[in-house]
Amino acid sequence: DTGWDGMVHSTQLDEEKLIAAKAKHPGDVYTVGSRVWLKISNVEGYSKRAKLQGSIKYVDQQDGKDLDAGEQQLLLDLTSRGLTSE
């Protein structure tokens, strides 16, 4: 247990998984307390209260493999939302 809690923006969820599950709401697939692999794109702060920005859709949820090693897709997503990655 890492002790980290967080929220993921809906644009960074795995859309294919949501479609396959015929989810009407992200909460139908990703419930409170779900344990997921997360690709971190930004960290604000240096404690357990740090704010993490990340994506579920670019990490294989079975083994944690990075599906966007060059970070091209993640950077496009962030840029389209007016955000940056550090």
C-alpha positions as CSV (number, residue, x, y, z in Angstrom):
1,D,0.0,0.0,0.0
2,T,1.5,3.3,-1.1
3,G,-0.8,5.4,1.1
4,W,-1.6,7.7,-1.9
5,D,-5.1,8.7,-2.7
6,G,-6.1,10.7,-5.7
7,M,-8.6,11.5,-8.4
8,V,-8.1,11.2,-12.2
9,H,-9.7,13.6,-14.6
10,S,-12.3,11.9,-16.8
11,T,-10.3,12.6,-20.0
12,Q,-7.5,10.4,-18.6
13,L,-9.6,7.2,-18.0
14,D,-9.4,4.3,-20.4
15,E,-12.1,5.1,-22.9
16,E,-11.9,1.6,-24.5
17,K,-12.6,0.0,-21.1
18,L,-15.6,2.3,-20.5
19,I,-17.0,1.5,-23.9
20,A,-16.4,-2.3,-23.5
21,A,-18.2,-2.2,-20.2
22,K,-21.1,-0.1,-21.7
23,A,-20.6,2.3,-18.8
24,K,-23.0,5.2,-18.6
25,H,-20.8,6.9,-16.0
26,P,-17.0,6.4,-15.2
27,G,-18.1,5.3,-11.7
28,D,-19.6,2.2,-13.3
29,V,-16.0,1.0,-14.0
30,Y,-13.8,3.0,-11.7
31,T,-15.3,3.1,-8.2
32,V,-14.0,4.8,-5.1
33,G,-11.2,2.8,-3.7
34,S,-10.2,1.3,-7.0
35,R,-6.5,0.4,-7.2
36,V,-5.0,1.4,-10.6
37,W,-1.7,1.9,-12.3
38,L,-1.2,5.6,-13.0
39,K,1.3,7.4,-15.3
40,I,2.3,10.5,-13.4
41,S,2.7,13.6,-15.5
42,N,3.1,16.3,-12.8
43,V,3.6,16.6,-9.1
44,E,2.8,19.7,-7.0
45,G,4.3,19.5,-3.5
46,Y,6.6,17.0,-1.7
47,S,4.4,15.2,0.8
48,K,1.5,12.8,1.0
49,R,-0.6,15.9,0.4
50,A,1.1,16.5,-3.0
51,K,-1.2,16.9,-5.9
52,L,-0.5,14.4,-8.6
53,Q,-1.6,14.7,-12.2
54,G,-1.8,11.5,-14.2
55,S,-3.4,9.2,-16.6
56,I,-4.8,5.7,-16.4
57,K,-5.3,5.2,-20.1
58,Y,-1.6,5.1,-20.9
59,V,-0.7,2.3,-18.5
60,D,-1.6,-1.4,-18.9
61,Q,-3.8,-2.1,-15.9
62,Q,-2.7,-5.7,-15.8
63,D,1.0,-5.3,-15.4
64,G,1.8,-1.5,-15.1
65,K,3.6,-1.4,-18.5
66,D,3.9,2.2,-19.9
67,L,1.8,2.2,-23.1
68,D,3.1,5.7,-24.1
69,A,6.8,5.5,-23.3
70,G,7.6,8.5,-25.5
71,E,4.8,10.5,-23.8
72,Q,3.6,11.8,-27.1
73,Q,-0.1,11.0,-26.5
74,L,-0.1,12.2,-22.9
75,L,1.5,15.5,-24.0
76,L,-1.1,15.9,-26.7
77,D,-3.9,15.3,-24.2
78,L,-2.5,17.8,-21.7
79,T,-1.8,20.4,-24.3
80,S,-5.4,20.1,-25.6
81,R,-6.6,20.8,-22.1
82,G,-4.2,23.8,-21.6
83,L,-2.1,21.8,-19.1
84,T,1.6,21.1,-19.0
85,S,3.8,18.1,-18.0
86,E,7.0,18.6,-16.0
